[in-house]
Amino acid sequence: MPAVQETIDQVQSIDIDKYKYGFVTDIESDKAPKGLDESIIAFISQKKAEPDWMLQWRLEAYKRWQTLEEPTWARVNYPKIDFQDLYYYAAPKSTDGPKSLDEVDPELLRTYEKLGIPLKEQEILAGVRKQGEASTLDEDSLNAPSGRVAVDAVFDSVSVVTTFKEELAKAGVIFCSISEAIREHPELVQKYLGSVVPITDNFYATLNSAVFTDGSFVYVPPGVRCPMELSTYFRINEQNTGQFERTLIIADKGSYVSYLEGCTAPQRDENQLHAAVVELIAMDDAEIKYSTVQNWYPGDVDGKGGIYNFVTKRGDCRGANSKISWTQVETGSAITWKYPSCILRGDNSRGEFYSIAISNGHQQIDSGTKMIHLGRNTSSRIISKGIAAGKSENTYRGLVQANRRAANARNFTQCDSLLIGDQCGAHTVPYIEAKTPSAKFEHEATTSKISDDQLFYCRSRGIGEEEAVALIVNGFVKDVIQQLPMEFAVEAQKLIGVSLEGSVG
Amino acid sequence: MAQSPEINRTPAEAALADWFAATESGRTGEGPIGEMRAEAFDRFRGQGLPHRRVEAYKYTDLRATLRTLPAAAEPASREAAEAALAAAPVLSGEGFAPARIAIVNGRFVPELSDLDGLDGAVSVHGFSEMFAGSADPALARVGSLAAGVDDPMLALNTALFDDGVVISVTAGATVARAIELLHVVAGDAAVTTMPRHAVFVGEGATVRFLERHEATSDLAHTTNAAIELEVAANASVTWAKLQAEPLAATHVGTMTTTIGTEARFAHLTMTLGAKLARSQIFARVEGEFVEASFDAATFIKGEQHADNTLVIDHKVPNGVSQERFRSVVDDRAQAVVQGRINVWPHAQKTDARMMSNALLLSEGCEAVNKPELEIFADDVQCAHGATSGQIDEQALFYLRSRGIPRRQAERLLIESFLIGAVEGIGDEEISDALSGRMRSALDLG
């Protein structure tokens, strides 16, 4: 169906005004004055009651940031951001350390309920999975009550609540907001913060280092398999506010943790900036699984508004036999600039990247991964599926590199793009660098439209066109969906439906 | 990220500016060509020699490797030119006797060329002859095919070339004899040459070209060659390039080509020589139902660095193109392959497939692949693949179990790997002649 006039019409008529999470929560909030200078950084640091070393660290990053230029190499276009016209700190007023959920502002709880993130544990039990039904992910932890997710909810600049903390503490797992970690576990934070993404890393990461306001901190002690899924839910609510969160996850020797991240924002006319940094550290034999469903507000039909999502995510397989796996479903944001990466330092370590990036309307996605093989016998796998519809631009940009000492490095990359409509663009920019002869790299990429044969086959079986396209698209992204924890797999599948609604014939 | 060379110019860049100043008012700078040169040099000066911060030259940093440039080549004496041409290796191949356009020190030498059998179908004129007065209408079109390609080395050639040939192939002609453009350098000092050729193949014509850059010494020459090629509608053009420059030399070769409706174009680049080589092609598919293929066979060793860069623009629907790169890298050599397929809006039904394979033979060598796709049309089939690895142990085992010694077995596998690309040219005479050269290079390695 190359003509696909119907499709084009539908894309034009419906486009992306389907965002469900565009409401604003009316909640009183505490803001720092607009703009950025050393006093704002001191203000943030003071608000968080941070020790002096943290403040110095931020100031050093700020100094460095002033010498950097905004990167322009990505295939995205947007008006220049005025970094002085942003609020760098906004917090709901009532968050002075709620001791339990009952103390949390009911307005906030309602917000999260509306977003489908029930913060009350019993609701999680009821809402996510039927009680008693074993999760495939918890097979090894039969003693632990199954089917629960601990949530750290981040609202604008601060973490409002973290659930299941006590229970996790029993297992030795530390799960709290990063601000709390800086106060309570400074030795861990000092040791690991910035060790994967140094403050000098890049423009946005450096900015984040200077002004990050909150985020999650996870430490899983040696030999512990984290008894439940950990999750953070990010919500930008305030106007003109940048969200700069920082996540640090450390999986000590032989441990395992699975971490989920979700995000939404209200529908606003102006663009909002989200510049996060995520650092993962896996020691010997440890495994970290990090999943993201990114559904920030993508802007309206004319490409007005939406979130600028400029994120630095990097995992360091520091120990031998460690493993880091990134899974992402990217459907939101006006602009996405994001390259979750793995540094495969430990011998026999493994990195994985599974991604579905769906762009519609005027969205621009420039995303991919970096697999840097340093240790011996390291392996990596990249599966990236890009779907472009409407007037969007969807770019995969990735690096696979084997250094001289990375004997027997192995990589398999598959990046496929699907174009729906003739006004969108799909681009693939891989960099493949082999510096040792024993490295074995395979890369394949394809771009195509939905095959007529497949469509015809479905239609001849009596499946309606729209359904058939959905079926084919779901098949196209199956490799990635399978990698998601169950809770997210369902949500992701639904998201794909919403994102493409109207754009598939 | 262009740095201002005015402030921070390398000796090579300073020498190029002097070179331009010396020729600006000189012999080849009249009329529209003069304006084109001035504009091109301005563009070059704005960027300087490309360096690693320039994305297209990320892996081939000419600014760092070409700190100084050898002097511009002077015309060779007849005897020296004759000696240099005689020193160029002879291409083997049964009955393969192409017509010869001799380019010595970057200049066309008609008296040492052999253009028999081309009468009526092909006209060949040197630039200097044309600048001197003969008003070939083709001259006015020089530069037009390179327009729109923003590359600093091409701009540099446009600004500074002092000779080369303009070839016109009459519409409808079938030229049986292959035409060789043989480049050699005479003399006993390293020099810089910047030959420029413009080739216009008329509608429905069939013609084969063999572009050779041969070593006749081991001097560290620098070459910055450029070719503009027009393949008109329904024409069929085969173009093979053999780059076998001295192992101390630097070679940059740029081809810009436009391909018309229902034309067929087959291109092969074989890279054996030069310390630092970059062969780049900017191809534009401008007519529908084009069939184009681009192959590259590279065998490098020692400290060699070879870069094959290809940008193909599918601007109209129904084009088919196939790109195949095969690189064999030994010792501490580096092979770079950058291929980009651009499919423009509305270029529906484009079918473009790119494959890059690298074979790494020793500890210390490197292979870099950057296969890009930029797609703006939805009803297309585009794919690229890239692999890099060692010789397949199983294939090796198979051959050895048949009593073939290890070295010989490896050699066989390397040869068959490269032959795959060489034969892609689809012309037996040319691929035979070039595989002969490849075999002797493998024998030495």
Interface residues (C-beta under 8 A of the other chain):
Chain A: P2 V4 W73 R404 S417 L419 I420 G421 D422 Q423 C424 G425 A426 H427 T428 V429 P430 Y431 I432 E433 A434 K435 T436 P437 S438 A439 K440 F441 E442 H443 E444 A445 T446 T447 S448 K449
Chain B: E55 P345 H346 Q348 K349 A358 L360 L361 S362 E363 G364 C365 E366 A367 V368 N369 K370 P371 E372 L373 E374 I375 F376 A377 D378 D379 V380 Q381 C382 A383 H384 G385 A386 T387 S388 G389 Q390
